[in-house]
Amino acid sequence: MSALVWRPGGPQCAIRPPRPSGAQSARERSGEDAPARAAAFGALLRRAGGAPYETGTTAVRNLAIVGATGAVGREFCALLRARRFPVQALRLLASERSAGQTIEGLHGPAVVERLTPEAFNAVDLAFFSAGAAVAREFAPLAVRAGAVVIDNSSAFRMDDEVPLVVPEVNPDAARRHRGLLANPNCSTILLAIVLWPLHGLGRVRRVVVCTYQAASGAGARALAELESQTREVLAGRPPRPEVFPVPCAFNVFSHNTPIGDDGLNLEERKLILETRKIFGDESIQVVPTCMRVPVMRAHTEALAVEFVRPVDAEQARAALSAAPGVRVVDDPAHNRFPTPLEATGCDEVLVGRIRQDASIPDRRGLQLICSGDQLRKGAALNAIQIAELLEGV
Ligand SMILES: NC(=O)c1ccc[n+]([C@@H]2O[C@H](COP(=O)([O-])OP(=O)(O)OC[C@H]3O[C@@H](n4cnc5c(N)ncnc54)[C@H](OP(=O)(O)O)[C@@H]3O)[C@@H](O)[C@H]2O)c1
């Protein structure tokens, strides 16, 4: 059976020997070794993600997807299918609302089962995408039953015992897991992928980031709401918000998560805290403003980055072009830059409008934008890549 299997009380799951315990080295924290590590991991990703697995791959596992009927859950099924992820048996789990429904599984239509504490018997690997409350209740049960869990919710992301992983940035963190790993927030993943190669060039001191987030980032019902509201408005009828607090069709509004005493909404706080944890650098200042826009799928972010050391726009373009998980789309002559439409369905995060920020002296400032499919790299793909990292396939 798979080398991924983790047993409670047993050794930590690791294909390669785990690194000595302790935090990242000063060199890692400064980001100076980012290009070399990114290049090494790029080779792994190209092999794992660039081409489908070869038939007959031996690393076969019993898999479960919790939240299989949701926006992320369906993306898991589509990606596992497309990548021919080696699976022996797949359990599609959701609430009793959808139990018995048929959805597209790995090999055609498959029946959804109700999530119960017993659902993880003989499961090796469980992808969770059913929100924080479900994760808090069921992820520990799955781990206790012997599964490795990769959770998409915010439930465990800031837990010191739980690695928060973007494989292109901090793959080593994954190898220190104790059965449970967390996928970062979707906006954080896009930011981290783009910022990491730049951190290696000039060490990021501060980044001001404005997000333009798609409706599907709030789930399948939110996506349906944008579709139906768009039709209603075009038909001359008033839109009726149900998922979002205000109409989302033909509108732009502040992110729909609760706002704390510090004035930050939850999404903004995630960007700050998760970026620091992934980079292993508590000194990075992240200054976010998160917005929703009437886009079906793929988030866009505008970044203004301040560095400790000078970074030329050309240097940044070259580093981003060489970085795994990134595609530079930067054609000022034709005004062609990343868009959510172009990013939809892509594995890479698109980056462009790379330019010097003249308001910061000594070439220590850059501005750029990026677009990335938040259901894919911002959720399901990143989680699958974490699993691939553990397996070393
Ligand atoms: N959407 C994104 O772009 C995105 C990106 C990154 C992370 N995430 C995170 O991923 C998770 C899922 O998001 P989503 O957008 O896929 O949401 P979604 O479309 O609303 O889907 C939620 C899924 O969870 C299931 N579920 C809800 N309550 C449940 C319960 N009590 N027991 C079992 N299953 C339950 C639902 O099943 P039913 O069909 O039975 O209701 C559905 O399959 C969330 O934690 C979200 O924050 C989402």
Ligand as a Chemical Component Dictionary entry (heavy atoms), coordinates in Angstrom:
data_LIG
# 
_chem_comp.id                   LIG 
_chem_comp.type                 NON-POLYMER 
_chem_comp.pdbx_formal_charge   0 
_chem_comp.three_letter_code    LIG 
# 
loop_
_chem_comp_atom.comp_id 
_chem_comp_atom.atom_id 
_chem_comp_atom.alt_atom_id 
_chem_comp_atom.type_symbol 
_chem_comp_atom.charge 
_chem_comp_atom.model_Cartn_x 
_chem_comp_atom.model_Cartn_y 
_chem_comp_atom.model_Cartn_z 
_chem_comp_atom.pdbx_ordinal 
LIG N1  N1  N 0  -14.258 28.181 -3.576 1  
LIG C1  C1  C 0  -12.965 28.453 -3.558 2  
LIG O1  O1  O 0  -12.416 29.077 -4.484 3  
LIG C2  C2  C 0  -12.117 28.003 -2.413 4  
LIG C3  C3  C 0  -10.732 28.201 -2.506 5  
LIG C4  C4  C 0  -9.922  27.788 -1.442 6  
LIG C5  C5  C 0  -10.484 27.205 -0.341 7  
LIG N2  N2  N 1  -11.842 27.027 -0.277 8  
LIG C6  C6  C 0  -12.375 26.377 0.902  9  
LIG O2  O2  O 0  -12.841 25.070 0.528  10 
LIG C7  C7  C 0  -13.991 24.730 1.290  11 
LIG C8  C8  C 0  -15.140 24.391 0.337  12 
LIG O3  O3  O 0  -15.416 25.513 -0.447 13 
LIG P1  P1  P 0  -16.363 25.437 -1.709 14 
LIG O4  O4  O 0  -16.203 26.735 -2.396 15 
LIG O5  O5  O -1 -16.201 24.185 -2.461 16 
LIG O6  O6  O 0  -17.822 25.435 -0.983 17 
LIG P2  P2  P 0  -19.198 24.899 -1.552 18 
LIG O7  O7  O 0  -19.258 24.981 -3.020 19 
LIG O8  O8  O 0  -20.239 25.611 -0.754 20 
LIG O9  O9  O 0  -19.203 23.347 -1.137 21 
LIG C9  C9  C 0  -19.254 22.944 0.204  22 
LIG C10 C10 C 0  -19.169 21.433 0.268  23 
LIG O10 O10 O 0  -19.159 21.033 1.626  24 
LIG C11 C11 C 0  -20.196 20.108 1.848  25 
LIG N3  N3  N 0  -20.725 20.239 3.210  26 
LIG C12 C12 C 0  -21.230 21.350 3.792  27 
LIG N4  N4  N 0  -21.653 21.059 5.049  28 
LIG C13 C13 C 0  -21.374 19.751 5.250  29 
LIG C14 C14 C 0  -21.567 18.860 6.334  30 
LIG N5  N5  N 0  -22.135 19.259 7.491  31 
LIG N6  N6  N 0  -21.174 17.573 6.195  32 
LIG C15 C15 C 0  -20.620 17.150 5.056  33 
LIG N7  N7  N 0  -20.408 17.948 3.976  34 
LIG C16 C16 C 0  -20.785 19.234 4.079  35 
LIG C17 C17 C 0  -21.256 20.445 0.838  36 
LIG O11 O11 O 0  -22.085 19.333 0.653  37 
LIG P3  P3  P 0  -23.656 19.451 0.294  38 
LIG O12 O12 O 0  -23.741 19.368 -1.212 39 
LIG O13 O13 O 0  -24.240 18.245 0.932  40 
LIG O14 O14 O 0  -24.163 20.736 0.854  41 
LIG C18 C18 C 0  -20.363 20.724 -0.369 42 
LIG O15 O15 O 0  -19.956 19.524 -0.953 43 
LIG C19 C19 C 0  -14.247 25.919 2.226  44 
LIG O16 O16 O 0  -13.600 25.681 3.450  45 
LIG C20 C20 C 0  -13.584 27.075 1.514  46 
LIG O17 O17 O 0  -13.201 28.093 2.383  47 
LIG C21 C21 C 0  -12.661 27.408 -1.287 48 
# 
loop_
_chem_comp_bond.comp_id 
_chem_comp_bond.atom_id_1 
_chem_comp_bond.atom_id_2 
_chem_comp_bond.value_order 
_chem_comp_bond.pdbx_ordinal 
LIG N1  C1  SING 1  
LIG C1  O1  DOUB 2  
LIG C1  C2  SING 3  
LIG C2  C3  SING 4  
LIG C2  C21 DOUB 5  
LIG C3  C4  DOUB 6  
LIG C4  C5  SING 7  
LIG C5  N2  DOUB 8  
LIG N2  C6  SING 9  
LIG N2  C21 SING 10 
LIG C6  O2  SING 11 
LIG C6  C20 SING 12 
LIG O2  C7  SING 13 
LIG C7  C8  SING 14 
LIG C7  C19 SING 15 
LIG C8  O3  SING 16 
LIG O3  P1  SING 17 
LIG P1  O4  DOUB 18 
LIG P1  O5  SING 19 
LIG P1  O6  SING 20 
LIG O6  P2  SING 21 
LIG P2  O7  DOUB 22 
LIG P2  O8  SING 23 
LIG P2  O9  SING 24 
LIG O9  C9  SING 25 
LIG C9  C10 SING 26 
LIG C10 O10 SING 27 
LIG C10 C18 SING 28 
LIG O10 C11 SING 29 
LIG C11 N3  SING 30 
LIG C11 C17 SING 31 
LIG N3  C12 SING 32 
LIG N3  C16 SING 33 
LIG C12 N4  DOUB 34 
LIG N4  C13 SING 35 
LIG C13 C14 SING 36 
LIG C13 C16 DOUB 37 
LIG C14 N5  SING 38 
LIG C14 N6  DOUB 39 
LIG N6  C15 SING 40 
LIG C15 N7  DOUB 41 
LIG N7  C16 SING 42 
LIG C17 O11 SING 43 
LIG C17 C18 SING 44 
LIG O11 P3  SING 45 
LIG P3  O12 DOUB 46 
LIG P3  O13 SING 47 
LIG P3  O14 SING 48 
LIG C18 O15 SING 49 
LIG C19 O16 SING 50 
LIG C19 C20 SING 51 
LIG C20 O17 SING 52 
# 
